[in-house]
Amino acid sequence: MKTYINILILLITFFSFASCSEELVDQSQTGILRGRVVKKGTNEPIANVKVFTTPSTQTTFSDKDGMFEIKDIPAGNYSVKAELSGYVSSFQAVNIQNQSQVVTIVFEMDDDDSLNSPPTAPQLLSPIDNAVNQPLSVQLSWNATDPDKSDSLTYKLTVKNDINTDVILVNDLKVKNYTLSNLQFGVSYFWQISVSDGVHPEVLSPIFKFTTNTTPANRYHYVKKQNGNFVIVSSDNLGNNFQLTNVANSSWRPRKNNNAGLIAFLRNDAGGSHIFTANPDGSNVFKVTQIPVAGFNQNELDFSWNTTGSMFLYSNFDKLYKINKDGTGQQLVYTTPDGSLISEVDWSYDNTKIAIKTNNFNGYNTKILIIDMLGNVLQNVFSSATGATGGLNFSVDGQKLLYTHDVSGYQDANYRQLDSHIFIYNLVNNTIIDASLQSDKPIGTNDLDPRFSPNNAQIIFMNTSNDNISQKNIFLIDLNNTGVDFTRAILFSNGEMPDFE
């Protein structure tokens, strides 16, 4: 009996020992979980992300490089979770099998848009709603804020108008202002700003309206060089001006006709110089001629309106043409008998007389003639074998004619002038007044491109040094001076080819 009891105790002890050994073996089956947390799309490391398992083992946090590690994880299946405020929590399933196993995972965490707030609706600051008399270049400004200070805001500007269906769209603005340029006179513009934080749909501002100034009735037009091209400037007598033509096209010789309500000018097109017209604000540009305006030097060419503003006279080498302002009805008026070129033309106010200047292919051996509408020569005003001549313009009553001539008689291949004077020729008694001499023209300068004022009381013209590189300025000579000499005064700086209507 005693022997039986001892055997039983030994068996119980053996099985208990075996059971304990099995439990210790199971606990030794652990592994290591390592990983990294990065931002989705950029792979930038994310620090301080809480990482833990279910069933629960240990909790850890990612370091500055986004790395984390959990040691001594018992063998088994786990769900591993990564969470951080501002990001969508991420889950991954892992299986730990034995002590030698190191399981590596990567969490890609995305921004939690549900925690992000949209920006405020943009507040339009200037110009104020329904502003009037705005210039042709207007700076728009606005403001918008975002509760999430880290969000980067971008803006989109939309502009419409009340005269056509054109829409101006400016995208991806990072600043809260934008300058609208090249606007039209007397037009109402409607503008709106939208803002985006890259997370939410765009937020729209109200729609504001502003209206530009009406087209000023400027009496002065002239040209200046800009980026190698001529542009036409419209101005009043106080110097308030705007650019009438675009710098992309060289445009020169402005000629305004109040009856037509148009500005005519020369412009290069299709390899030649042509007459174009435009509204006083520069809109509705229209090409009149098909046969070009042509002669020895395009910058010396000129043309003329008739008084009613219904047609033009212009030259093409040795021929003088008449054409309607809409480009129809072209007719040959005159051809030079000796093949000389017609470079300039002016039409008298009563439309009965035409002044033309002819010259050779170098611009010299000039003649100024008065012809009628049938091409008959009525009067030989001037002729010179040497020196440059030009600047034809009738007085309103048709009794006087302006012209210029280089009294030095100098000639060269560059058509340089050394001492050009303005002359007033009386067609009634054939007398001549040297207006430059009587207004004390500075030595070493040229007076060029003269035009009578609308009341014949003044002459507007360009004066510049004869060095061919100095600035060109526009002056007025006052013909009403009671003394012997006329007075001259500067009107515009940096301009040429003036027109006064």
MOBELSUL-V388415 format. One record per run of one state. SS is the DSSP state (2 for helix, 1 for strand, 0 for the rest). FROM is the first residue (numbers start at 1). TO is the last residue. If there is no record, write none. Layout:
ss=<SS	SS>
from=<FROM	FROM>
to=<TO	TO>
This chain:
ss=<0	2	0	1	0	1	0	1	0	1	0	1	0	1	0	1	0	1	0	1	0	1	0	2	0	1	0	1	0	1	0	1	0	1	0	1	0	1	0	1	0	1	0	1	0	1	0	1	0	1	0	1	0	1	0	1	0	1	0	2	0	1	0	1	0	1	0	1	0	1	0	1	0	1	0	1	0	1	0	1	0	1	0	1	0	2	0	1	0	1	0	1	0	1	0	1	0>
from=<1	2	28	30	40	45	46	50	55	59	62	67	75	76	84	87	88	90	97	102	110	111	112	113	116	123	127	131	135	138	144	154	162	168	174	177	181	188	197	203	205	208	213	220	227	229	236	241	244	251	258	262	270	272	280	286	288	293	295	298	301	304	306	311	317	319	325	331	336	341	348	353	360	366	373	377	385	389	395	400	407	420	427	432	435	437	440	445	453	458	466	473	479	487	493	496	501>
to=<1	27	29	39	44	45	49	54	58	61	66	74	75	83	86	87	89	96	101	109	110	111	112	115	122	126	130	134	137	143	153	161	167	173	176	180	187	196	202	204	207	212	219	226	228	235	240	243	250	257	261	269	271	279	285	287	292	294	297	300	303	305	310	316	318	324	330	335	340	347	352	359	365	372	376	384	388	394	399	406	419	426	431	434	436	439	444	452	457	465	472	478	486	492	495	500	501>
